[in-house]
Amino acid sequence: MALPEPEILNHIVGRVFKFDDVTLGEPLKNYIARYHGQLLIDSVVAYDQLAEALRGYDIMPLFRIEDGRQTVILVRSAVRRIGPTKITTNVVLFLLTLVTVLLAGTMYSYQGPLPEDGWGVIMTLLLNIWVGWPFAVSLLSILLAHEFGHYFAGRLNKVAVTLPYFIPFPLPPLGTMGAVIQLKERPRNKRVLLDIGITGPLAGLVVAIPVLILGLSLSEMSVIENTTYTRDALTAELCPNTALLGEQYSCATDDLLEGNSILYLGLKLLVKGELLPAPVNYEGPPVGYWLGFILTGHPIPFGGRDVMLHPVAMAGWAGLLVTFLNLIPAGQLDGGHVLFALFGKRARNARYVIMAFTILLGFFWNGWWLWTALIYFFGRTQAEPLDEITALDTRRKLLGVLVLLVFLLVLTPVPFVVF
């Protein structure tokens, strides 16, 4: 479509924006016109009116602040080819994830005999897959609440979003790598961006906390110790060892201790009446012990007491971990959306601070080095809203700060400790 004459564009923009100067775009520049000046009416109303007036010309307005001045930039509309929504892929991925999460839950719940060969173990678990339902129902409820929190926030704000795409992962500990929802268009302003960013984590947390409390109440207490085995005749070796018949041995990486956050410690204290895992004795101030243990996962309190997670508790703990990972304030993650909504383009500098922390934490859990690479390559872009002039209202600012506090409460520096 041919562009309208500059006088027509000036007239349309002038209805909502008193401009002091206008610069027409050049062939090598990616804009049609740039206006500097001052809005005549409320920014939210102004954007909606201007966008509607320009839609017939396939032109999209951008509201920006440049050198402290309000700016309206006109660009070509992105061509959107959104046909009838097909949910076949969403349904298939969800059903596959249901199977893999059930399988993961079966690994926690099945208590019968297992064959010695790997294929036999897999077949036995598949034949008893129904016993994994407490873990599967609990975890998928949390993930569904999280993703549909995003989905309904997008729909309420009239932003085109996809249904969630679940990611099956047929390996422990969770049987899934979560789910994602895609924005089909950029959010109109920071208010919409914040709404979409915070509703997922908060909705997931609302389900995860009662699930975890229920699971902890079903969980038993035990002593933390290295698992030992007896070398018997005609039995499979669980790990390379030099034990003779009748002798005991242990596997160096056979046990797993879940990571701790302030919220997780608090819920264990609420349900079990003590901070767990509790060491046999403190060799210094308890505050120093817990601070070091949360940040590094060490020392492992052998001989101390801890809760042996019921499958429902494992799902609830995973819900806290998923909330934490999504709230990392970088890039396209939920935390990145919240940070950008609160601080604008200044939030981009936070990426390097986050990467420095993940590099340091990688010495205690090397999975953070992979996260560092992901943040470096995929954390550069953010969902910049079309209108960056509209500021957050007080209620949303408070909600944004609340979500950042939630991030600190669910912060799990060492998600797993293997010993």
N, C-alpha and C positions, 0 to 999 in steps of 0.2 A: 504494500500500500504506500502511495506517495505521501510524503510529509506535508502537513498543512503549512501555509505561509507563516512566517515568524509573527506577523501582526495578530493572527488568529491565536497562536500559542500565548502571546503576550496578554491578550485579552482574557483567555481562560485562566491563566495563572494569576492575573491581576485581581480576579474576583476574591481570592483568599489570601493573596500575598502582595504586599507593597514592596516592589523591588526598586533598588537604587541603580542597579546595572544588570546587564544581561550579556552573556558571552555565548555566541552560537558555536556549536561543535564543528570540528574540522574532520575531514575524511579519516585521519589517523587517530582521532579521539573517539572514545566509546560513549559519547553522549550527544544529545541533540541540542540542548540549551542548558545553561547554568545561570540561575538567578540568585543575587544576593539582596537581602532586605529583611523584612519583618512580617510575620504572620498577622493577619487582620482578625482572625477568630481562633478559637481553641484548636490546638494542633491535631487532635484526633478527628474532630469534625472537618477541619480543613483538608486533611489527607484523604478522607473518604470522599468528600465532594470533588476534589481535584482528580483523584483516581477514576471516579465514575465519569467525569467530563472528558477524560482523555482516552477512555477505554475504546471508544469507537475509532480512534486513530492508531490503535496498537501502540500507544505510548504509556509508559509507566513512570510516575513521579517518585523520586527519592528525596526524603527530607534529611538534611545533614547540617552539622555545625562545622564551618571552615574558618579557621582563624578567629574564632569567637563570634562569627556572624551566621545567622540563619541562612540556609541555602536550599534552594529547590533545584534539583537536577532532573532533567527529562531524558529518559533512555527508551530504547525500543523494548517493548514487552517481550518477555521470554515466551516462546511458542509453547503452549501446553497442550499436549495431546492426551487428554484423560478420557478414555472411553469408559464403557461399563466396567465397573470394578469386578474382577474375577478373584474369588477367594480360594480357588482350588489349591494353589501353592501354600497358602496360609494353613488350610485344613490338613494337607498332607504332612507339612512340617510339624504341625502340632501333634498329629497322631504318631509320627516317628519319635518325637520327643517324649510323648507319653510312654512309649515302649522303652526307650533308653532310660528314662527316669524310674520307671517301674523296675527295670533290671538293676539299677543302682540301689534302689530301696531293698530289693531282694538280697543283695550282697550284705546289707546290714541286718536283715530280719531272718533270713533262712538259718535254721539251726540243725538241719539234718546232716547225714553223712555226705561227703563229697568224694568223687573219684580222684585218682591220682593224676590222670592226664588232663591237660588244659581243655581239650575239646569236650571231655566228659563233664568237667566243671561247668562249662558254658551251657551245655544241654540240660544239666540238672537245674541250673538257675532259671533257664527259660521255661522249663516244665513247672517250676514253682513260682513263676513270676508274679502271681496274684498276691503273694505274701508281702510284696513291696508297696502295697497300696497306701499304708499310713504315711510313708515318706513321700511318695509321688503326689498324693492329694495335697499334703501340706506345702510342699515346695511349689507345685504348679499354682496353687491358690495365691501364693505370694507373688509369683512372677506375673500371673494374670492381672492381679490388682495393680501392680506396678505399670504394666504396659497399657492397660485400659485407662489408668489414670491419665497417661499422656494422650491417649486416643480421644477420650471425652473432653479433655481440656482443649485439644485442637478443634474438635467439632463445635464446642460451645463458642470458641473464638472465631469460627468460620474459616479455619485454616484446613486445607485439604491434607489429610494424613491417611496413611495406609493402616490396615489392620496389622497386628503384630506378626512378625516372622520369627517363629521359635527355631532354635538351633540345636538339633539333637547331637549328642556326643556320647557314644556308647562305651564310656570308660568312667571309672570312679574319679572323684568322689561324688559328683552330682548327677551325672548322666545328661547334662545339658550345658551349653555355654550361654544360656539366657535367651533373650529375644530382643528384637529391634523393631522400631517403628520408623518409617520414613516420612519426612515432611515433603509434600509434593510442591510446596511453594514456601517462599520466605515469610516469616511472621511479620505482621504489619508494624509493630512497634515493640519496645522493650517490655511493656506490660504483658503482651501476648506471649513473648518469649519466656518471661519469668513464669507465667501461668503454666505453660506447657512443660517447662523444665522442672518445676517443683512438685507437680501433682503426682508424677510417677513414683519418686522416692518416698513421698509422704504416704501415698496410698499403700505401697508395698510394706512400709514400716508399720502401718496401722494393722495389717494382717500378720506380719512377722512377729511382733511382740507377743500377742496372745498365743500364737502357735508355739513360740519358744517357751513361754511360761508353762503351757500345758505339757510340752515335751520334757522340760526339766522336772516337772512333778512326777512324770512317769519314769524318770531316769534314776538309776541306783548309784550309790557311792561305792568307790573302791580305792585301792592303793595303787599308785603309779609305780610300776616296776618293769624292767625289761622282760619281755616274754621269753621263757625258756622252753626248750624241747628236749625230749629224750630220744636218743638214737636207737631205734628199734630195728629188728630184722625185717626185711621185706617192706619197708616204708620209704616213701619219697623224701628226698632231702629238700627242706624248705629253703635252704640257702647253702652256698659252699661252706663246708666245715670239715674239720679233721677229727670229730668226735668218734670214739669207738662205740660198739654196741653197749647200751646201758648208760653211757655217759650223757651229760646234758650240754647243750650249746644254745646260743642265741643268735639271732640275725640282726645285723647292725641297723638295718632300715626297715624293720618289720612293724614298728609301732608309729602311730601318728597322733599328735596332739594339736587340737584346733587352736587357732589364734584367738587372742583376747582383745576386747575393746572396753572402754569405760562402761558403755551400756550393757555389754554382755556380763561383765563382772558384777554390775549392779543387779541384774536380773537373777544371776546365780545366788547372790547374797539375799535377795528377796525370797527366793523359793527354797533354798537350802540353808539359809541362815549363816553362811560364812563365805568369805572370799575364796574362790577356787580357781586353779589348783593350789591347795594350801601346803606349804613346805613343812617338813618335820619340825624345823625351828628356824627362826630368823637369825641370820648371822650379823645383822645390822638393823638400822631403822626399817620398819615395814614399808614405809612410803618409798624408800630407795629401792627395796626389793621389787615392789610392784611396778614402779616406773621402769626399771631395767627389764623386768620380765615382759611387760607389754611391748616395749620398744624392740627387744632383741629375741624374745622367746627363750631366753636362758637366764639362770641355770634351770634345767629340767628338775623339778622337785621329786626326785626318786624317793620312794618311801612315804611320800605325802599323800594326802587325800584329794580325790577329784571326782567329778561326776562322769559316769560312763553314759554317753549320750544315747538316749532312745532315738529311733529313727525320726520321730516327730521333732525332737529337740535338734537333731542334726539339720533338718530342713529349716527350722527357725533360725538356727545359727547361720546357715547359708543365706537366708533372707537378709540378715544384717550385713553379711559380707557383700552381697550383691548391691545393697543400698550404698555401702561405702565406696565400692569401685565405681558406681555410676556417679557419685558425687565428687569424684576427683575433679578439681576445678581447672579443667583443660579442654580445649577444642570442642568437639561435638558432644562430649559427655554432658549429662544433666548438670553437673557442677560447673562446667564451662559455660552453659547457658545462663545459670544463675549469676556467675561472676560477671559476665558480659552485661547482663541486664542491670547489675548494680553499679559497675564501674566503667562501662563502655569500652572503648578501644584500649584503655589503659590496662584492661584485664589480660591483654596478650602477653605482657611482661611476666605474668605469673607462671607461664609455661616453663620458663627456665628455672624458676625457683622449685617448681614441682619436680622437674627432671633432676635437679641436684639432690633432692630428698630421695627420689626413687633409686638413684645411683648408690647413695649411701646405704639405703635399706636393702639393696641387693646383696650386700655382704652377709645379711642375716637370712634373707630368702631370695634366692637368685631369680625367681620369677619376676622380680621388680625390674631386672635389666631388660626383659622383653617388653614390659610396660614402658620403660624409658624410650625404647626404639619406637613403639607405637605412638607415644605422645609426640616424639620428635617429627615423625613423618605425617601423622594424621591430625596432630593437634594444632597445626598452623591455621586452619580455617575454622571460622565460627559462623553460626547462623545469624549474620548481621541482619537486623530488621530493616524494612523498607523506610520506616520513619524513625530516625534517631533523635529527633527533636523532642518528641513526647517523653517526658520524664516519668519515672515511677511515682505512684502516689504513696502516701505514708504507710498505708496498710501493706502494700506490696514490698516496700522497703523492709518493714518489720518481718514479713514472711521470708524474704531473702536472707536476712540476718539469722532468722531461726533455722533455716536450712543449713547455713554454714555452721551453726552450733551443733546441729544434728550430725554433720560430717565429722566434727571433732569427737562426738560421742560414739560413733560407730567406727572411727578410725582403727584399723587393724593392721599395724605395721608389719607383722609377721603372720600371714594367714595360716600357715601350716608349719609344724616342726616335726621332722621325721627323725626317729631315734631307734 
